[in-house]
C-alpha cells in the first residue's frame, strides 16, 4: 500500500492537493498558456497519487475553476 501524499499536513489532509489544484487552474487561466502542455504535466505528476487523492484533486480543480474567473 502506498503512503498517502499529505496525511500529516498541519493545515489539513488535502492542503497540498488544494495548492496543486490552485496552481494548475491559475496557470491555465493565464493569457497565452499552453493548456495541453500544462494538463499533460499534471497528468504525469498525478500518476504517483492514490485513487482517493486523484478524486479529491479533481474535486478541488472543479472548485477552483468555478471560483477563479
N, CA, C and O of each residue as an XYZ file, in Angstrom:
276
protein
N       0.838     -1.185      0.000
C       0.000      0.000      0.000
C       0.879      1.242      0.000
O       1.888      1.305      0.703
N       0.489      2.212     -0.784
C       1.263      3.451     -0.860
C       0.972      4.365      0.312
O      -0.123      4.357      0.875
N       1.954      5.137      0.659
C       1.797      6.149      1.688
C       1.001      7.303      1.095
O       1.253      7.717     -0.037
N       0.044      7.820      1.851
C      -0.726      8.959      1.370
C       0.179     10.164      1.172
O       1.183     10.320      1.868
N      -0.176     11.000      0.235
C       0.653     12.141     -0.137
C       0.805     13.148      0.999
O       1.921     13.576      1.290
N      -0.271     13.525      1.632
C      -0.229     14.630      2.588
C      -0.958     14.304      3.890
O      -1.663     15.160      4.425
N      -0.804     13.101      4.403
C      -1.609     12.709      5.550
C      -1.198     13.356      6.868
O      -1.940     13.238      7.843
N      -0.067     14.025      6.946
C       0.365     14.638      8.200
C       0.522     16.153      8.095
O       1.234     16.755      8.899
N      -0.117     16.761      7.138
C      -0.009     18.210      6.961
C      -0.749     18.922      8.091
O      -1.888     18.574      8.402
N      -0.118     19.899      8.695
C      -0.740     20.619      9.806
C      -1.911     21.487      9.356
O      -2.753     21.863     10.171
N      -1.969     21.807      8.068
C      -3.048     22.647      7.556
C      -4.220     21.835      7.024
O      -5.164     22.408      6.480
N      -4.182     20.545      7.165
C      -5.271     19.688      6.712
C      -4.760     18.627      5.765
O      -3.711     18.778      5.139
N      -5.517     17.557      5.672
C      -5.074     16.410      4.888
C      -4.890     16.751      3.416
O      -3.970     16.241      2.778
N      -5.746     17.604      2.868
C      -5.700     17.865      1.430
C      -5.113     19.234      1.086
O      -5.336     19.742     -0.013
N      -4.379     19.823      1.998
C      -3.816     21.149      1.752
C      -2.896     21.163      0.533
O      -2.974     22.073     -0.292
N      -2.030     20.165      0.418
C      -1.094     20.128     -0.707
C      -1.834     19.906     -2.016
O      -1.480     20.504     -3.032
N      -2.860     19.055     -2.009
C      -3.653     18.844     -3.220
C      -4.379     20.126     -3.613
O      -4.515     20.427     -4.799
N      -4.845     20.880     -2.622
C      -5.519     22.146     -2.902
C      -4.550     23.128     -3.548
O      -4.926     23.853     -4.470
N      -3.327     23.157     -3.081
C      -2.314     24.039     -3.669
C      -2.006     23.619     -5.105
O      -1.872     24.474     -5.980
N      -1.892     22.315     -5.358
C      -1.641     21.816     -6.712
C      -2.789     22.216     -7.632
O      -2.560     22.666     -8.755
N      -4.029     22.052     -7.158
C      -5.205     22.399     -7.961
C      -5.232     23.894     -8.264
O      -5.486     24.290     -9.402
N      -4.973     24.728     -7.258
C      -4.979     26.180     -7.455
C      -3.907     26.596     -8.461
O      -4.176     27.385     -9.367
N      -2.710     26.072     -8.304
C      -1.621     26.406     -9.227
C      -1.949     25.972    -10.651
O      -1.655     26.690    -11.606
N      -2.559     24.799    -10.792
C      -2.938     24.280    -12.113
C      -3.952     25.209    -12.785
O      -3.801     25.555    -13.956
N      -4.976     25.607    -12.045
C      -6.033     26.452    -12.611
C      -5.495     27.839    -12.951
O      -5.843     28.389    -13.996
N      -4.659     28.413    -12.096
C      -4.127     29.741    -12.393
C      -3.200     29.715    -13.604
O      -3.155     30.679    -14.368
N      -2.456     28.617    -13.787
C      -1.602     28.501    -14.980
C      -2.442     28.426    -16.243
O      -2.120     29.061    -17.247
N      -3.520     27.651    -16.194
C      -4.391     27.504    -17.366
C      -5.062     28.831    -17.715
O      -5.247     29.141    -18.891
N      -5.424     29.608    -16.707
C      -6.145     30.870    -16.927
C      -5.255     31.992    -17.467
O      -5.767     33.007    -17.938
N      -3.940     31.826    -17.406
C      -3.045     32.871    -17.911
C      -3.205     33.027    -19.413
O      -3.427     32.052    -20.131
N      -3.091     34.235    -19.870
C      -3.201     34.519    -21.296
C      -2.032     33.871    -22.038
O      -0.878     34.008    -21.634
N      -2.341     33.170    -23.121
C      -1.317     32.538    -23.935
C      -0.753     31.253    -23.352
O       0.305     30.789    -23.778
N      -1.448     30.674    -22.380
C      -0.957     29.445    -21.743
C      -1.079     28.263    -22.695
O      -2.046     28.151    -23.448
N      -0.096     27.393    -22.649
C      -0.125     26.158    -23.424
C      -0.883     25.121    -22.591
O      -0.290     24.367    -21.820
N      -2.204     25.102    -22.764
C      -3.081     24.301    -21.917
C      -2.783     22.810    -22.047
O      -2.781     22.091    -21.048
N      -2.534     22.344    -23.257
C      -2.252     20.923    -23.456
C      -1.001     20.502    -22.683
O      -0.979     19.440    -22.062
N       0.024     21.326    -22.724
C       1.266     21.015    -22.012
C       1.040     21.009    -20.499
O       1.546     20.133    -19.796
N       0.290     21.975    -20.006
C       0.021     22.073    -18.574
C      -0.767     20.853    -18.095
O      -0.463     20.285    -17.046
N      -1.776     20.455    -18.868
C      -2.575     19.286    -18.493
C      -1.741     18.012    -18.548
O      -1.888     17.138    -17.694
N      -0.871     17.899    -19.540
C      -0.002     16.722    -19.650
C       0.936     16.634    -18.449
O       1.118     15.559    -17.877
N       1.529     17.762    -18.068
C       2.444     17.769    -16.924
C       1.727     17.358    -15.643
O       2.280     16.621    -14.826
N       0.493     17.836    -15.468
C      -0.264     17.446    -14.283
C      -0.592     15.958    -14.319
O      -0.510     15.280    -13.295
N      -0.962     15.448    -15.487
C      -1.298     14.021    -15.578
C      -0.089     13.145    -15.259
O      -0.238     12.086    -14.651
N       1.094     13.574    -15.661
C       2.309     12.824    -15.333
C       2.585     12.860    -13.829
O       3.019     11.869    -13.242
N       2.330     14.002    -13.224
C       2.566     14.156    -11.789
C       1.579     13.314    -10.974
O       1.931     12.772     -9.926
N       0.351     13.212    -11.462
C      -0.723     12.537    -10.732
C      -0.615     11.016    -10.801
O      -1.260     10.322    -10.014
N       0.169     10.493    -11.705
C       0.299      9.038    -11.831
C       0.773      8.386    -10.539
O       0.490      7.212    -10.298
N       1.487      9.132     -9.710
C       2.001      8.601     -8.446
C       0.952      8.605     -7.336
O       1.141      7.948     -6.312
N      -0.137      9.325     -7.518
C      -1.133      9.504     -6.468
C      -2.044      8.287     -6.351
O      -2.176      7.505     -7.293
N      -2.667      8.136     -5.192
C      -3.664      7.080     -4.999
C      -4.968      7.507     -5.664
O      -5.137      8.673     -6.022
N      -5.888      6.560     -5.828
C      -7.186      6.878     -6.432
C      -7.946      7.910     -5.609
O      -8.599      8.794     -6.164
N      -7.864      7.800     -4.304
C      -8.539      8.752     -3.420
C      -7.988     10.165     -3.639
O      -8.750     11.130     -3.709
N      -6.678     10.277     -3.744
C      -6.056     11.589     -3.959
C      -6.426     12.150     -5.329
O      -6.659     13.351     -5.461
N      -6.481     11.302     -6.341
C      -6.868     11.761     -7.680
C      -8.289     12.299     -7.689
O      -8.557     13.349     -8.274
N      -9.201     11.577     -7.039
C     -10.590     12.025     -6.988
C     -10.713     13.349     -6.250
O     -11.454     14.234     -6.677
N      -9.999     13.488     -5.157
C     -10.036     14.738     -4.395
C      -9.435     15.877     -5.216
O      -9.937     17.000     -5.176
N      -8.369     15.597     -5.958
C      -7.749     16.619     -6.799
C      -8.720     17.085     -7.879
O      -8.794     18.279     -8.168
N      -9.465     16.154     -8.479
C     -10.479     16.524     -9.473
C     -11.514     17.468     -8.872
O     -11.885     18.469     -9.484
N     -11.978     17.136     -7.665
C     -12.955     17.983     -6.983
C     -12.384     19.379     -6.726
O     -13.066     20.383     -6.932
N     -11.142     19.432     -6.279
C     -10.522     20.719     -5.973
C     -10.300     21.550     -7.236
O     -10.460     22.771     -7.204
N      -9.939     20.913     -8.335
C      -9.763     21.635     -9.598
C     -11.096     22.217    -10.042
O     -11.154     23.362    -10.488
N     -12.171     21.437     -9.923
C     -13.504     21.945    -10.276
C     -13.868     23.142     -9.411
O     -14.418     24.129     -9.900
N     -13.554     23.047     -8.107
C     -13.839     24.148     -7.186
C     -13.112     25.414     -7.626
O     -13.712     26.487     -7.677
N     -11.825     25.297     -7.944
C     -11.048     26.471     -8.331
C     -11.461     27.003     -9.700
O     -11.406     28.211     -9.932
N     -11.874     26.120    -10.609
C     -12.349     26.586    -11.916
C     -13.599     27.437    -11.758
O     -13.786     28.407    -12.493
N     -14.460     27.082    -10.802
C     -15.669     27.863    -10.550
C     -15.353     29.175     -9.846
O     -15.991     30.192    -10.118
N     -14.376     29.167     -8.944
C     -14.086     30.342     -8.123
C     -13.176     31.359     -8.795
O     -13.269     32.550     -8.496
N     -12.303     30.927     -9.689
C     -11.373     31.844    -10.359
C     -11.894     32.112    -11.756
O     -11.989     31.204    -12.581
N     -12.228     33.355    -12.013
C     -12.758     33.695    -13.339
C     -11.986     34.806    -13.960
O     -12.294     35.222    -15.077
